[in-house]
Amino acid sequence: MKFAIIGNIYQSEKSLHAEHLLGLLRHHKAKIMVEKAFADFLHREQHLSIPVDEQFEGKAFEADMVISLGGDGTFLKAASIVGSRNIPILGINTGRLGFLADILPEEMDVTVDEIYANHYKIEERAVLQLTTSNPLSVHPFALNEVAILKHDSSSMISIKAYINHEHLNTYQADGLIVATPTGSTGYSLSVGGPVIAPQSKTMVITPVAPHSLNCRPLVVRDDWEITLEVESRSHNFLVSVDGRSESCEEHTRLRISRAPYSVKLVKRFDHQYFNTLRNKMMWGADAR
Protein backbone atom coordinates (compact mmCIF):
# COMPACT_ATOMS: atom_id res chain seq x y z
CA MET A 1 0.00 0.00 0.00
CA LYS A 2 0.99 3.59 -0.54
CA PHE A 3 0.52 6.02 2.35
CA ALA A 4 0.75 9.82 2.40
CA ILE A 5 1.51 11.24 5.87
CA ILE A 6 0.46 14.74 6.95
CA GLY A 7 1.48 15.81 10.44
CA ASN A 8 1.33 18.56 13.04
CA ILE A 9 4.35 20.85 12.66
CA TYR A 10 3.87 22.86 15.86
CA GLN A 11 4.27 20.38 18.73
CA SER A 12 7.74 18.86 18.73
CA GLU A 13 7.18 16.78 21.86
CA LYS A 14 4.50 14.78 20.07
CA SER A 15 6.39 14.20 16.84
CA LEU A 16 8.17 11.14 18.22
CA HIS A 17 5.05 9.17 17.37
CA ALA A 18 5.97 9.71 13.73
CA GLU A 19 9.11 7.63 14.10
CA HIS A 20 7.10 4.71 15.45
CA LEU A 21 4.50 5.06 12.70
CA LEU A 22 7.15 5.08 9.98
CA GLY A 23 8.69 1.97 11.51
CA LEU A 24 5.36 0.17 11.45
CA LEU A 25 4.78 1.04 7.80
CA ARG A 26 8.29 0.02 6.80
CA HIS A 27 7.73 -3.34 8.56
CA HIS A 28 4.78 -3.90 6.22
CA LYS A 29 6.92 -2.81 3.24
CA ALA A 30 4.59 0.09 2.53
CA LYS A 31 5.43 2.87 0.12
CA ILE A 32 5.69 6.01 2.28
CA MET A 33 5.19 9.62 1.26
CA VAL A 34 5.56 12.47 3.77
CA GLU A 35 4.43 16.06 3.34
CA LYS A 36 7.60 18.12 2.88
CA ALA A 37 6.77 20.63 5.66
CA PHE A 38 6.30 17.76 8.12
CA ALA A 39 9.47 15.99 6.97
CA ASP A 40 11.46 19.22 7.41
CA PHE A 41 9.92 19.70 10.87
CA LEU A 42 10.89 16.20 12.00
CA HIS A 43 14.42 16.67 10.74
CA ARG A 44 14.76 20.11 12.35
CA GLU A 45 13.06 19.46 15.71
CA GLN A 46 13.77 15.78 16.33
CA HIS A 47 16.83 15.31 14.13
CA LEU A 48 15.13 12.30 12.61
CA SER A 49 16.49 10.81 9.45
CA ILE A 50 13.36 9.94 7.53
CA PRO A 51 13.88 7.12 5.00
CA VAL A 52 10.78 7.67 2.92
CA ASP A 53 10.08 6.98 -0.73
CA GLU A 54 8.85 10.48 -1.59
CA GLN A 55 8.12 13.91 -0.21
CA PHE A 56 5.27 16.00 -1.54
CA GLU A 57 3.86 19.51 -1.33
CA GLY A 58 0.23 20.51 -1.52
CA LYS A 59 -1.95 18.14 -3.51
CA ALA A 60 0.87 16.75 -5.63
CA PHE A 61 0.58 13.12 -4.57
CA GLU A 62 -1.33 9.91 -5.17
CA ALA A 63 -1.89 7.40 -2.38
CA ASP A 64 -4.11 4.54 -1.24
CA MET A 65 -4.58 6.17 2.15
CA VAL A 66 -3.68 9.41 3.93
CA ILE A 67 -2.57 9.33 7.56
CA SER A 68 -3.13 12.46 9.62
CA LEU A 69 -0.81 12.60 12.64
CA GLY A 70 -1.93 15.28 15.08
CA GLY A 71 -5.29 16.56 16.30
CA ASP A 72 -8.53 17.42 14.56
CA GLY A 73 -6.93 20.56 13.10
CA THR A 74 -4.35 18.42 11.30
CA PHE A 75 -7.14 16.14 10.10
CA LEU A 76 -9.05 19.12 8.67
CA LYS A 77 -5.89 20.18 6.86
CA ALA A 78 -5.55 16.68 5.42
CA ALA A 79 -9.20 16.71 4.32
CA SER A 80 -8.71 20.02 2.49
CA ILE A 81 -5.63 18.63 0.72
CA VAL A 82 -7.39 15.42 -0.30
CA GLY A 83 -10.44 17.34 -1.50
CA SER A 84 -12.67 15.36 -3.86
CA ARG A 85 -10.14 12.65 -4.71
CA ASN A 86 -11.82 9.95 -2.58
CA ILE A 87 -8.63 9.00 -0.73
CA PRO A 88 -9.59 7.67 2.73
CA ILE A 89 -8.01 9.40 5.74
CA LEU A 90 -6.88 7.76 8.97
CA GLY A 91 -6.60 10.13 11.93
CA ILE A 92 -4.04 9.32 14.64
CA ASN A 93 -4.64 11.58 17.62
CA THR A 94 -1.57 13.14 19.24
CA GLY A 95 -3.60 16.20 20.21
CA ARG A 96 -6.21 16.68 22.94
CA LEU A 97 -9.90 16.29 22.09
CA GLY A 98 -10.14 14.26 18.90
CA PHE A 99 -13.42 13.36 17.21
CA LEU A 100 -11.93 13.09 13.71
CA ALA A 101 -8.48 11.88 14.75
CA ASP A 102 -9.58 9.21 17.22
CA ILE A 103 -6.87 6.54 16.94
CA LEU A 104 -4.64 6.79 20.01
CA PRO A 105 -0.85 6.43 19.60
CA GLU A 106 -0.91 3.18 21.58
CA GLU A 107 -3.42 1.79 19.04
CA MET A 108 -1.16 2.39 16.02
CA ASP A 109 0.31 -1.13 15.92
CA VAL A 110 -3.01 -2.96 15.93
CA THR A 111 -4.63 -0.40 13.60
CA VAL A 112 -1.93 -0.79 10.93
CA ASP A 113 -2.21 -4.58 11.22
CA GLU A 114 -5.98 -4.31 10.78
CA ILE A 115 -5.58 -2.12 7.69
CA TYR A 116 -3.32 -4.71 6.08
CA ALA A 117 -5.83 -7.42 7.03
CA ASN A 118 -8.56 -5.29 5.38
CA HIS A 119 -10.35 -5.26 8.73
CA TYR A 120 -11.54 -1.67 8.92
CA LYS A 121 -14.45 0.43 7.73
CA ILE A 122 -14.97 3.67 5.85
CA GLU A 123 -17.34 6.38 7.05
CA GLU A 124 -18.43 9.06 4.59
CA ARG A 125 -18.91 12.56 5.99
CA ALA A 126 -20.72 15.44 4.31
CA VAL A 127 -18.82 18.56 3.23
CA LEU A 128 -20.08 22.14 2.88
CA GLN A 129 -19.35 24.30 -0.15
CA LEU A 130 -19.09 28.08 0.11
CA THR A 131 -19.84 30.23 -2.95
CA THR A 132 -19.42 34.01 -2.77
CA SER A 133 -20.39 36.90 -5.02
CA ASN A 134 -16.86 38.30 -4.59
CA PRO A 135 -14.17 35.63 -5.09
CA LEU A 136 -12.17 34.61 -2.02
CA SER A 137 -8.79 32.90 -1.91
CA VAL A 138 -9.74 30.65 1.02
CA HIS A 139 -10.39 26.98 0.20
CA PRO A 140 -14.21 26.92 -0.21
CA PHE A 141 -14.97 23.46 1.22
CA ALA A 142 -15.54 22.67 4.90
CA LEU A 143 -15.76 19.32 6.67
CA ASN A 144 -16.64 21.07 9.97
CA GLU A 145 -18.12 24.51 9.46
CA VAL A 146 -18.34 27.83 7.68
CA ALA A 147 -18.34 30.72 10.17
CA ILE A 148 -19.19 34.37 9.55
CA LEU A 149 -17.57 36.50 12.25
CA LYS A 150 -17.03 40.13 13.18
CA HIS A 151 -13.53 41.60 13.22
CA ASP A 152 -12.08 41.79 16.73
CA SER A 153 -12.39 45.56 17.03
CA SER A 154 -15.85 45.98 15.55
CA SER A 155 -19.31 45.90 17.09
CA MET A 156 -21.91 43.25 16.30
CA ILE A 157 -22.66 42.45 12.70
CA SER A 158 -26.04 42.04 11.07
CA ILE A 159 -26.49 38.78 9.14
CA LYS A 160 -29.55 38.33 6.98
CA ALA A 161 -30.15 34.61 6.45
CA TYR A 162 -32.25 32.90 3.80
CA ILE A 163 -33.08 29.22 3.33
CA ASN A 164 -33.88 28.30 -0.27
CA HIS A 165 -34.36 32.04 -0.94
CA GLU A 166 -36.94 32.36 1.86
CA HIS A 167 -36.04 34.84 4.60
CA LEU A 168 -35.26 33.05 7.85
CA ASN A 169 -33.96 35.72 10.23
CA THR A 170 -31.70 38.74 10.55
CA TYR A 171 -29.16 37.90 13.23
CA GLN A 172 -27.59 40.68 15.30
CA ALA A 173 -24.61 38.82 16.70
CA ASP A 174 -20.85 38.41 16.82
CA GLY A 175 -21.23 35.81 14.10
CA LEU A 176 -23.05 32.84 12.65
CA ILE A 177 -21.86 29.25 12.20
CA VAL A 178 -23.16 26.78 9.64
CA ALA A 179 -21.88 23.34 10.62
CA THR A 180 -22.08 19.80 9.33
CA PRO A 181 -22.94 16.94 11.71
CA THR A 182 -19.19 16.30 11.86
CA GLY A 183 -18.61 19.92 12.86
CA SER A 184 -21.43 19.92 15.40
CA THR A 185 -18.95 18.80 18.08
CA GLY A 186 -16.56 21.66 17.23
CA TYR A 187 -17.02 25.43 17.20
CA SER A 188 -20.81 25.15 17.00
CA LEU A 189 -20.95 23.09 20.19
CA SER A 190 -18.79 25.61 22.05
CA VAL A 191 -21.37 28.37 21.47
CA GLY A 192 -24.40 26.28 22.39
CA GLY A 193 -25.16 24.25 19.29
CA PRO A 194 -26.50 20.67 19.45
CA VAL A 195 -24.56 17.46 18.91
CA ILE A 196 -25.74 15.85 15.66
CA ALA A 197 -25.10 12.24 14.66
CA PRO A 198 -22.76 12.04 11.62
CA GLN A 199 -25.17 10.41 9.13
CA SER A 200 -28.12 12.72 9.85
CA LYS A 201 -28.08 14.50 6.45
CA THR A 202 -28.51 17.85 8.17
CA MET A 203 -26.62 21.03 8.97
CA VAL A 204 -27.01 23.36 11.93
CA ILE A 205 -27.15 27.17 11.98
CA THR A 206 -25.77 28.47 15.28
CA PRO A 207 -25.48 32.17 16.21
CA VAL A 208 -22.41 33.41 18.08
CA ALA A 209 -23.27 35.69 21.04
CA PRO A 210 -26.62 36.88 19.60
CA HIS A 211 -28.08 40.17 20.80
CA SER A 212 -31.45 38.49 21.34
CA LEU A 213 -31.72 35.48 23.63
CA ASN A 214 -34.56 34.23 21.42
CA CYS A 215 -32.06 33.32 18.69
CA ARG A 216 -31.45 29.60 18.99
CA PRO A 217 -29.62 27.03 16.86
CA LEU A 218 -31.62 25.63 13.97
CA VAL A 219 -31.14 22.23 12.31
CA VAL A 220 -32.06 22.03 8.61
CA ARG A 221 -31.72 19.55 5.76
CA ASP A 222 -28.33 19.48 4.07
CA ASP A 223 -29.83 19.53 0.55
CA TRP A 224 -31.14 23.04 1.23
CA GLU A 225 -29.20 26.19 0.33
CA ILE A 226 -28.39 28.86 2.91
CA THR A 227 -27.74 32.40 1.70
CA LEU A 228 -26.22 35.07 3.93
CA GLU A 229 -25.84 38.84 3.55
CA VAL A 230 -23.78 40.79 6.09
CA GLU A 231 -23.77 44.41 7.20
CA SER A 232 -21.04 45.78 9.47
CA ARG A 233 -20.06 49.18 10.83
CA SER A 234 -16.49 48.41 9.79
CA HIS A 235 -17.78 47.49 6.30
CA ASN A 236 -16.07 44.12 6.41
CA PHE A 237 -16.19 40.82 8.29
CA LEU A 238 -14.37 37.50 8.55
CA VAL A 239 -15.21 34.30 6.72
CA SER A 240 -13.74 31.19 8.31
CA VAL A 241 -13.84 27.84 6.51
CA ASP A 242 -12.65 25.07 8.85
CA GLY A 243 -10.48 27.64 10.62
CA ARG A 244 -9.00 29.18 7.46
CA SER A 245 -10.01 32.84 7.70
CA GLU A 246 -10.19 35.69 5.23
CA SER A 247 -11.53 39.23 5.41
CA CYS A 248 -14.58 39.85 3.26
CA GLU A 249 -16.24 43.05 2.09
CA GLU A 250 -19.62 44.10 3.38
CA HIS A 251 -22.66 43.08 1.28
CA THR A 252 -20.83 40.11 -0.20
CA ARG A 253 -23.44 37.41 -0.72
CA LEU A 254 -22.49 34.00 0.60
CA ARG A 255 -24.17 30.74 -0.41
CA ILE A 256 -23.62 27.57 1.61
CA SER A 257 -24.74 24.18 0.34
CA ARG A 258 -23.71 20.55 0.48
CA ALA A 259 -20.61 19.88 -1.63
CA PRO A 260 -20.77 17.34 -4.48
CA TYR A 261 -18.34 15.02 -2.68
CA SER A 262 -17.79 13.55 0.78
CA VAL A 263 -14.72 12.90 2.92
CA LYS A 264 -13.91 9.27 3.69
CA LEU A 265 -12.78 8.52 7.26
CA VAL A 266 -10.96 5.30 8.11
CA LYS A 267 -12.30 3.76 11.33
CA ARG A 268 -11.42 0.60 13.19
CA PHE A 269 -13.96 -2.11 12.45
CA ASP A 270 -15.36 -2.13 16.00
CA HIS A 271 -15.50 1.68 16.25
CA GLN A 272 -18.77 3.05 17.62
CA TYR A 273 -19.51 6.77 17.30
CA PHE A 274 -21.46 6.97 20.54
CA ASN A 275 -18.63 5.37 22.49
CA THR A 276 -16.31 8.09 21.18
CA LEU A 277 -18.89 10.77 21.94
CA ARG A 278 -19.48 9.53 25.46
CA ASN A 279 -15.76 9.30 26.22
CA LYS A 280 -14.80 12.65 24.70
CA MET A 281 -17.69 14.48 26.35
CA MET A 282 -17.05 12.62 29.63
CA TRP A 283 -20.73 11.75 29.94
CA GLY A 284 -21.35 9.77 33.09
CA ALA A 285 -17.99 10.68 34.62
CA ASP A 286 -18.10 11.27 38.37
CA ALA A 287 -16.47 14.67 38.95
CA ARG A 288 -16.49 14.30 42.74
C-alpha positions as CSV (number, residue, x, y, z in Angstrom):
1,M,0.0,0.0,0.0
2,K,1.0,3.6,-0.5
3,F,0.5,6.0,2.4
4,A,0.8,9.8,2.4
5,I,1.5,11.2,5.9
6,I,0.5,14.7,6.9
7,G,1.5,15.8,10.4
8,N,1.3,18.6,13.0
9,I,4.4,20.8,12.7
10,Y,3.9,22.9,15.9
11,Q,4.3,20.4,18.7
12,S,7.7,18.9,18.7
13,E,7.2,16.8,21.9
14,K,4.5,14.8,20.1
15,S,6.4,14.2,16.8
16,L,8.2,11.1,18.2
17,H,5.0,9.2,17.4
18,A,6.0,9.7,13.7
19,E,9.1,7.6,14.1
20,H,7.1,4.7,15.4
21,L,4.5,5.1,12.7
22,L,7.1,5.1,10.0
23,G,8.7,2.0,11.5
24,L,5.4,0.2,11.4
25,L,4.8,1.0,7.8
26,R,8.3,0.0,6.8
27,H,7.7,-3.3,8.6
28,H,4.8,-3.9,6.2
29,K,6.9,-2.8,3.2
30,A,4.6,0.1,2.5
31,K,5.4,2.9,0.1
32,I,5.7,6.0,2.3
33,M,5.2,9.6,1.3
34,V,5.6,12.5,3.8
35,E,4.4,16.1,3.3
36,K,7.6,18.1,2.9
37,A,6.8,20.6,5.7
38,F,6.3,17.8,8.1
39,A,9.5,16.0,7.0
40,D,11.5,19.2,7.4
41,F,9.9,19.7,10.9
42,L,10.9,16.2,12.0
43,H,14.4,16.7,10.7
44,R,14.8,20.1,12.4
45,E,13.1,19.5,15.7
46,Q,13.8,15.8,16.3
47,H,16.8,15.3,14.1
48,L,15.1,12.3,12.6
49,S,16.5,10.8,9.4
50,I,13.4,9.9,7.5
51,P,13.9,7.1,5.0
52,V,10.8,7.7,2.9
53,D,10.1,7.0,-0.7
54,E,8.8,10.5,-1.6
55,Q,8.1,13.9,-0.2
56,F,5.3,16.0,-1.5
57,E,3.9,19.5,-1.3
58,G,0.2,20.5,-1.5
59,K,-2.0,18.1,-3.5
60,A,0.9,16.8,-5.6
61,F,0.6,13.1,-4.6
62,E,-1.3,9.9,-5.2
63,A,-1.9,7.4,-2.4
64,D,-4.1,4.5,-1.2
65,M,-4.6,6.2,2.2
66,V,-3.7,9.4,3.9
67,I,-2.6,9.3,7.6
68,S,-3.1,12.5,9.6
69,L,-0.8,12.6,12.6
70,G,-1.9,15.3,15.1
71,G,-5.3,16.6,16.3
72,D,-8.5,17.4,14.6
73,G,-6.9,20.6,13.1
74,T,-4.4,18.4,11.3
75,F,-7.1,16.1,10.1
76,L,-9.1,19.1,8.7
77,K,-5.9,20.2,6.9
78,A,-5.6,16.7,5.4
79,A,-9.2,16.7,4.3
80,S,-8.7,20.0,2.5
81,I,-5.6,18.6,0.7
82,V,-7.4,15.4,-0.3
83,G,-10.4,17.3,-1.5
84,S,-12.7,15.4,-3.9
85,R,-10.1,12.6,-4.7
86,N,-11.8,10.0,-2.6
87,I,-8.6,9.0,-0.7
88,P,-9.6,7.7,2.7
89,I,-8.0,9.4,5.7
90,L,-6.9,7.8,9.0
91,G,-6.6,10.1,11.9
92,I,-4.0,9.3,14.6
93,N,-4.6,11.6,17.6
94,T,-1.6,13.1,19.2
95,G,-3.6,16.2,20.2
96,R,-6.2,16.7,22.9
97,L,-9.9,16.3,22.1
98,G,-10.1,14.3,18.9
99,F,-13.4,13.4,17.2
100,L,-11.9,13.1,13.7
101,A,-8.5,11.9,14.8
102,D,-9.6,9.2,17.2
103,I,-6.9,6.5,16.9
104,L,-4.6,6.8,20.0
105,P,-0.9,6.4,19.6
106,E,-0.9,3.2,21.6
107,E,-3.4,1.8,19.0
108,M,-1.2,2.4,16.0
109,D,0.3,-1.1,15.9
110,V,-3.0,-3.0,15.9
111,T,-4.6,-0.4,13.6
112,V,-1.9,-0.8,10.9
113,D,-2.2,-4.6,11.2
114,E,-6.0,-4.3,10.8
115,I,-5.6,-2.1,7.7
116,Y,-3.3,-4.7,6.1
117,A,-5.8,-7.4,7.0
118,N,-8.6,-5.3,5.4
119,H,-10.3,-5.3,8.7
120,Y,-11.5,-1.7,8.9
121,K,-14.4,0.4,7.7
122,I,-15.0,3.7,5.9
123,E,-17.3,6.4,7.1
124,E,-18.4,9.1,4.6
125,R,-18.9,12.6,6.0
126,A,-20.7,15.4,4.3
127,V,-18.8,18.6,3.2
128,L,-20.1,22.1,2.9
129,Q,-19.3,24.3,-0.2
130,L,-19.1,28.1,0.1
131,T,-19.8,30.2,-2.9
132,T,-19.4,34.0,-2.8
133,S,-20.4,36.9,-5.0
134,N,-16.9,38.3,-4.6
135,P,-14.2,35.6,-5.1
136,L,-12.2,34.6,-2.0
137,S,-8.8,32.9,-1.9
138,V,-9.7,30.7,1.0
139,H,-10.4,27.0,0.2
140,P,-14.2,26.9,-0.2
141,F,-15.0,23.5,1.2
142,A,-15.5,22.7,4.9
143,L,-15.8,19.3,6.7
144,N,-16.6,21.1,10.0
145,E,-18.1,24.5,9.5
146,V,-18.3,27.8,7.7
147,A,-18.3,30.7,10.2
148,I,-19.2,34.4,9.6
149,L,-17.6,36.5,12.2
150,K,-17.0,40.1,13.2
151,H,-13.5,41.6,13.2
152,D,-12.1,41.8,16.7
153,S,-12.4,45.6,17.0
154,S,-15.9,46.0,15.5
155,S,-19.3,45.9,17.1
156,M,-21.9,43.3,16.3
157,I,-22.7,42.5,12.7
158,S,-26.0,42.0,11.1
159,I,-26.5,38.8,9.1
160,K,-29.5,38.3,7.0
161,A,-30.1,34.6,6.5
162,Y,-32.3,32.9,3.8
163,I,-33.1,29.2,3.3
164,N,-33.9,28.3,-0.3
165,H,-34.4,32.0,-0.9
166,E,-36.9,32.4,1.9
167,H,-36.0,34.8,4.6
168,L,-35.3,33.0,7.9
169,N,-34.0,35.7,10.2
170,T,-31.7,38.7,10.6
171,Y,-29.2,37.9,13.2
172,Q,-27.6,40.7,15.3
173,A,-24.6,38.8,16.7
174,D,-20.8,38.4,16.8
175,G,-21.2,35.8,14.1
176,L,-23.0,32.8,12.7
177,I,-21.9,29.3,12.2
178,V,-23.2,26.8,9.6
179,A,-21.9,23.3,10.6
180,T,-22.1,19.8,9.3
181,P,-22.9,16.9,11.7
182,T,-19.2,16.3,11.9
183,G,-18.6,19.9,12.9
184,S,-21.4,19.9,15.4
185,T,-18.9,18.8,18.1
186,G,-16.6,21.7,17.2
187,Y,-17.0,25.4,17.2
188,S,-20.8,25.2,17.0
189,L,-21.0,23.1,20.2
190,S,-18.8,25.6,22.1
191,V,-21.4,28.4,21.5
192,G,-24.4,26.3,22.4
193,G,-25.2,24.2,19.3
194,P,-26.5,20.7,19.5
195,V,-24.6,17.5,18.9
196,I,-25.7,15.9,15.7
197,A,-25.1,12.2,14.7
198,P,-22.8,12.0,11.6
199,Q,-25.2,10.4,9.1
200,S,-28.1,12.7,9.9
201,K,-28.1,14.5,6.5
202,T,-28.5,17.9,8.2
203,M,-26.6,21.0,9.0
204,V,-27.0,23.4,11.9
205,I,-27.2,27.2,12.0
206,T,-25.8,28.5,15.3
207,P,-25.5,32.2,16.2
208,V,-22.4,33.4,18.1
209,A,-23.3,35.7,21.0
210,P,-26.6,36.9,19.6
211,H,-28.1,40.2,20.8
212,S,-31.4,38.5,21.3
213,L,-31.7,35.5,23.6
214,N,-34.6,34.2,21.4
215,C,-32.1,33.3,18.7
216,R,-31.5,29.6,19.0
217,P,-29.6,27.0,16.9
218,L,-31.6,25.6,14.0
219,V,-31.1,22.2,12.3
220,V,-32.1,22.0,8.6
221,R,-31.7,19.5,5.8
222,D,-28.3,19.5,4.1
223,D,-29.8,19.5,0.6
224,W,-31.1,23.0,1.2
225,E,-29.2,26.2,0.3
226,I,-28.4,28.9,2.9
227,T,-27.7,32.4,1.7
228,L,-26.2,35.1,3.9
229,E,-25.8,38.8,3.6
230,V,-23.8,40.8,6.1
231,E,-23.8,44.4,7.2
232,S,-21.0,45.8,9.5
233,R,-20.1,49.2,10.8
234,S,-16.5,48.4,9.8
235,H,-17.8,47.5,6.3
236,N,-16.1,44.1,6.4
237,F,-16.2,40.8,8.3
238,L,-14.4,37.5,8.5
239,V,-15.2,34.3,6.7
240,S,-13.7,31.2,8.3
241,V,-13.8,27.8,6.5
242,D,-12.7,25.1,8.9
243,G,-10.5,27.6,10.6
244,R,-9.0,29.2,7.5
245,S,-10.0,32.8,7.7
246,E,-10.2,35.7,5.2
247,S,-11.5,39.2,5.4
248,C,-14.6,39.8,3.3
249,E,-16.2,43.1,2.1
250,E,-19.6,44.1,3.4
251,H,-22.7,43.1,1.3
252,T,-20.8,40.1,-0.2
253,R,-23.4,37.4,-0.7
254,L,-22.5,34.0,0.6
255,R,-24.2,30.7,-0.4
256,I,-23.6,27.6,1.6
257,S,-24.7,24.2,0.3
258,R,-23.7,20.5,0.5
259,A,-20.6,19.9,-1.6
260,P,-20.8,17.3,-4.5
261,Y,-18.3,15.0,-2.7
262,S,-17.8,13.5,0.8
263,V,-14.7,12.9,2.9
264,K,-13.9,9.3,3.7
265,L,-12.8,8.5,7.3
266,V,-11.0,5.3,8.1
267,K,-12.3,3.8,11.3
268,R,-11.4,0.6,13.2
269,F,-14.0,-2.1,12.5
270,D,-15.4,-2.1,16.0
271,H,-15.5,1.7,16.3
272,Q,-18.8,3.0,17.6
273,Y,-19.5,6.8,17.3
274,F,-21.5,7.0,20.5
275,N,-18.6,5.4,22.5
276,T,-16.3,8.1,21.2
277,L,-18.9,10.8,21.9
278,R,-19.5,9.5,25.5
279,N,-15.8,9.3,26.2
280,K,-14.8,12.7,24.7
281,M,-17.7,14.5,26.4
282,M,-17.1,12.6,29.6
283,W,-20.7,11.7,29.9
284,G,-21.4,9.8,33.1
285,A,-18.0,10.7,34.6
286,D,-18.1,11.3,38.4
287,A,-16.5,14.7,39.0
288,R,-16.5,14.3,42.7
